[in-house]
Amino acid sequence: MIVHIESTKQYDELLAKGEVLVDFFATWCGPCNMLSPVIEQVAAEHPELTVLKIDVDELPTLAQRYGVASIPTLLHVQDGQVKNQALGFMPKPRLLAFLGK
């Protein structure tokens, strides 16, 4: 499931449970646009994974919370705890490895 986050409250509620991939992106970012279809494929193949997409231009407070200085930045979160963080584009095999799949 992919959810485009519209508020900090929505983010906090969805982050708390289960396995989550957080994608900090911007619409003008080339590597972000290249990564998006890879994330969509992985989300479709792994229904247990919730993907939260955060536009850093719309919700800069969430980006600041995690010290996001460049995009795309990905967080792998399990039950509210950040397990892994990565920067930049990654092909599907690397994204799956990042998620432990």
Secondary structure, 3 states (H helix, E strand, C coil): CEEECCCHHHHHHHHCCCEEEEEEECCCCHHHHHHHHHHHHHHHHCCCEEEEEEECCCCHHHHHHCCCCCCCEEEEEECCEEEEEEECCCCHHHHHHHHCC
